[in-house]
Amino acid sequence: MSVDPGAERACTGNLLLSPSRDAPNRTSPNPFLDTRARVPARVSQALITGGAGFIGSHLSELLLSRGWHVHLLDDLSTGAMSNLRHLREDPRLTYTIDTCASSRVVSELVDDADVVYHLAAAVGVELIVESPVRTIETNVHCTEVVLEQAAKKRKPVLIASTSEVYGKSLALPFHEDGDLVMGATSKGRWSYACSKAIDEFLALAYWKERKLPTVVVRLFNTVGPRQTGQYGMVVPNFVRSALADRDLRVHGDGTQTRCFCHVSDVVVALADLMDDERHVGEVYNVGATEEVSIRDLAERVVALTESESEIVTVPYDEAYEEGFEDMMRRVPDTAKVEQALGWQTTRSLDDVLRDVIAFEKTRSVI
Ligand SMILES: NC(=O)c1ccc[n+]([C@@H]2O[C@H](COP(=O)([O-])OP(=O)(O)OC[C@H]3O[C@@H](n4cnc5c(N)ncnc54)[C@H](O)[C@@H]3O)[C@@H](O)[C@H]2O)c1
């Protein structure tokens, strides 16, 4: 079966051999409930919703390298099968192109899985501002379906949440137990944060009330090869503009800062957090702590690409919508995940930028 972006919807397949799917040799349905789960002879299967997306494709790669079987569920709304092209020779990677809003589809796939990574979501500030109904419905309803179906079989679930849930909080660095400070409901951008906060409440409630093992991860800005710039993600947008000698459009005055973490570091935390029952019922920040202003980011991209581009500022009202609110700083306190896993970032911002530049250069010649 083709792995091109135009792959048919509502289909199931193997990236190499269609339509059959290698059944993994499983001996236990739930690694958290079985201490033999890490015996090397045992083959485990992960279900990754949103697996054809940016982070999902990197997580698939990591889990396969650790000997897992991986099944992806994705509706290709923002993801693409081309993100998995380099893994197409691996018969342990299988997929279903459909929506995780479907209880029937999710129920069948959860049956075969040992753990579930729920990454599917409507992502990207532009998408959220332009399509708030889709954002709220996708993010809340899909999570309800995944948790409900996983609870029937007691399959552990990791929920990908976001640093956006800290909202306008000024209590930096953001700690997992800190207050969440949301803006008015009339400002569309907060619908993403609120929908993800509901996902978190629901995941933690399933653990407390129904003993479904859940782990919540709040991802801070995650970047790397294969991230699309189509929905407003700043790093791929800057890199593409710089490579084409177009203006880099900095929103606001550019003094707002962010911390960008390489996706390869992020997926290690995701995989390891599902490897030990001690993390169940917990919320973890995962991200880099090196702050950079968006203006400096633009300058670094221009320098690294040796571009002729100009850097221009665009008011938020013009870039998004009238009254758009942004956070000036967003820095994680990562002590909890560091202590839990010994996790550390291994790549600097310049490493990330070099990787994205190299990737975007190859993409432009394909
Ligand atoms: N990239 C970041 O910086 C970042 C930061 C915070 C949180 N997150 C979270 O990480 C997760 C993955 O984000 P990403 O950056 O890889 O974005 P992405 O858009 O590349 O991945 C999301 C994937 O979900 C799929 N999807 C959307 N709706 C679906 C549905 N109804 N059914 C099945 N699949 C569906 C999309 O097609 C896409 O492949 C999301 O939950 C996002 O909220 C990402």
The ligand as an SDF file (V2000), in Angstrom:
LIG
                    3D

 44 48  0  0  0  0  0  0  0  0999 V2000
    4.2230   20.1250   18.4710 N   0  0  0  0  0  0  0  0  0  0  0  0
    4.1200   20.7900   19.6040 C   0  0  0  0  0  0  0  0  0  0  0  0
    4.8700   21.7420   19.8410 O   0  0  0  0  0  0  0  0  0  0  0  0
    3.1000   20.3940   20.6420 C   0  0  0  0  0  0  0  0  0  0  0  0
    3.0700   21.1570   21.8220 C   0  0  0  0  0  0  0  0  0  0  0  0
    2.1350   20.8170   22.7790 C   0  0  0  0  0  0  0  0  0  0  0  0
    1.2920   19.7310   22.6120 C   0  0  0  0  0  0  0  0  0  0  0  0
    1.3430   19.0180   21.4590 N   0  0  0  0  0  0  0  0  0  0  0  0
    0.4130   17.8840   21.3200 C   0  0  0  0  0  0  0  0  0  0  0  0
    1.0880   16.7700   20.7510 O   0  0  0  0  0  0  0  0  0  0  0  0
    0.1690   16.0170   19.9450 C   0  0  0  0  0  0  0  0  0  0  0  0
    0.7810   15.7930   18.5590 C   0  0  0  0  0  0  0  0  0  0  0  0
    1.0030   17.0710   17.9500 O   0  0  0  0  0  0  0  0  0  0  0  0
    1.8860   17.2640   16.6350 P   0  0  0  0  0  0  0  0  0  0  0  0
    2.7160   18.4600   16.8400 O   0  0  0  0  0  0  0  0  0  0  0  0
    2.5120   15.9900   16.2360 O   0  0  0  0  0  0  0  0  0  0  0  0
    0.7640   17.7060   15.6020 O   0  0  0  0  0  0  0  0  0  0  0  0
    0.2770   17.0070   14.2430 P   0  0  0  0  0  0  0  0  0  0  0  0
   -0.8110   17.8600   13.7120 O   0  0  0  0  0  0  0  0  0  0  0  0
    1.4420   16.7240   13.3790 O   0  0  0  0  0  0  0  0  0  0  0  0
   -0.3020   15.6290   14.7920 O   0  0  0  0  0  0  0  0  0  0  0  0
   -1.6520   15.4350   15.1310 C   0  0  0  0  0  0  0  0  0  0  0  0
   -2.1220   14.2300   14.3470 C   0  0  0  0  0  0  0  0  0  0  0  0
   -3.4580   13.9120   14.7520 O   0  0  0  0  0  0  0  0  0  0  0  0
   -4.1910   13.5730   13.5730 C   0  0  0  0  0  0  0  0  0  0  0  0
   -5.6150   13.7580   13.8760 N   0  0  0  0  0  0  0  0  0  0  0  0
   -6.2700   14.9170   14.1220 C   0  0  0  0  0  0  0  0  0  0  0  0
   -7.5580   14.6700   14.3770 N   0  0  0  0  0  0  0  0  0  0  0  0
   -7.7310   13.3260   14.2890 C   0  0  0  0  0  0  0  0  0  0  0  0
   -8.8410   12.4530   14.4520 C   0  0  0  0  0  0  0  0  0  0  0  0
  -10.0690   12.9240   14.7500 N   0  0  0  0  0  0  0  0  0  0  0  0
   -8.6550   11.1240   14.2850 N   0  0  0  0  0  0  0  0  0  0  0  0
   -7.4200   10.6310   13.9840 C   0  0  0  0  0  0  0  0  0  0  0  0
   -6.3300   11.4100   13.8330 N   0  0  0  0  0  0  0  0  0  0  0  0
   -6.4930   12.7390   13.9770 C   0  0  0  0  0  0  0  0  0  0  0  0
   -3.6470   14.4970   12.5000 C   0  0  0  0  0  0  0  0  0  0  0  0
   -3.9020   14.0770   11.1850 O   0  0  0  0  0  0  0  0  0  0  0  0
   -2.1510   14.4870   12.8400 C   0  0  0  0  0  0  0  0  0  0  0  0
   -1.4920   13.4320   12.1680 O   0  0  0  0  0  0  0  0  0  0  0  0
   -1.1370   16.8100   19.9400 C   0  0  0  0  0  0  0  0  0  0  0  0
   -2.0170   16.2400   20.8730 O   0  0  0  0  0  0  0  0  0  0  0  0
   -0.7290   18.1930   20.3830 C   0  0  0  0  0  0  0  0  0  0  0  0
   -1.7780   18.8660   21.0460 O   0  0  0  0  0  0  0  0  0  0  0  0
    2.2280   19.3210   20.4650 C   0  0  0  0  0  0  0  0  0  0  0  0
  1  2  1  0
  2  3  2  0
  2  4  1  0
  4  5  1  0
  4 44  2  0
  5  6  2  0
  6  7  1  0
  7  8  2  0
  8  9  1  0
  8 44  1  0
  9 10  1  0
  9 42  1  0
 10 11  1  0
 11 12  1  0
 11 40  1  0
 12 13  1  0
 13 14  1  0
 14 15  2  0
 14 16  1  0
 14 17  1  0
 17 18  1  0
 18 19  2  0
 18 20  1  0
 18 21  1  0
 21 22  1  0
 22 23  1  0
 23 24  1  0
 23 38  1  0
 24 25  1  0
 25 26  1  0
 25 36  1  0
 26 27  1  0
 26 35  1  0
 27 28  2  0
 28 29  1  0
 29 30  1  0
 29 35  2  0
 30 31  1  0
 30 32  2  0
 32 33  1  0
 33 34  2  0
 34 35  1  0
 36 37  1  0
 36 38  1  0
 38 39  1  0
 40 41  1  0
 40 42  1  0
 42 43  1  0
M  CHG  2   8   1  16  -1
M  END
$$$$
